[in-house]
Amino acid sequence: MPKSRMRKKDGKVAPQQKPVNLGPSAPWVAPLMLGLFLFGLIWIVIYYVSNGDYPIDALDNYNLLVGFGFITGGFITSTQWR
């Protein structure tokens, strides 16, 4: 079986990148994140406790989607928290 050729290293070294220091997050990120989590949770709890009459009767089961939308917004906001 033929032997494969060895690669020659040219001795070049890749330049080192300095890590970017992003610093602390803005002061509004954590309260907004927690607010979205709690608001979505309260929305869903009110929907279940009221047997679908509240918060918005016309939305029917889409009230769950709205509540989970607020919770998803909280998760998206949590990616900005450092």
N, C-alpha and C positions, 0 to 999 in steps of 0.2 A: 504494500500500500504506500503511495507516495506521501511524503511528509509535507505538511503545509508550510508556507513561508511565514517567517516571523515578521511582525511589523516593526519598523524602526521608529523609535521615539525621537522626536525632533528636539526635545528638551524645553519646549515652551510650557510655561506654567500659566494657567488661567488666572486672570486678575480676580482678586478677592473683592467681593461686594460687601460694603458696610451695611449692617442691619439697620433698617429704618425704625427709629423710635417714634411710635405714634403717640405716646403719652396717654394721659387719662382721657376717658370719654367725656363728652359734654354733660353738664349737670342735669339736663332734662331727659337723658336716655333712660336711666333706671326708673324714674317715676312714670314715664310714658309706658315703658315695658310692663311694669306691674299694674298700671291702670288698665291697659288693654287686656291683660290676663284676667283681672278681676271683673272687668265689665263684661267680657265674653262669658265668664263663668256665671255671673249673676243673671245675664240674659237667658242662658240655658236653664238655670234653676227656676227662674220665674216662669218660663215656658212650661216646664214640667209641673210645677206646683199649681199653676192655673188651668191645667188640663188643655192647654193650647189656646186659651182666650187672650192671654197677654204675652208678650209686649205688643205685638201687632197682629191682630186677629186675621187680617187679610192675607198674611204671608203663610199661614198654616204651618206646615212642616219646614218651610224655608227659614223659620225662626232659628232652627238648629244650625243651618248654614250660616246665618248672620252671626250667631254666637261663636261658632268655630272660626269664622272670618276674623273676628276680633282677637281670638286666641292666636291665630296664625300671624296676625299683625304683631302680637307680642313676641312671638318667636323670631320674626324677622327683625324686630327692633333689638332683640337680645344679641344678635350678631354684631351690633355696633358697640356693645358694652365691653369696656376693657377694665 
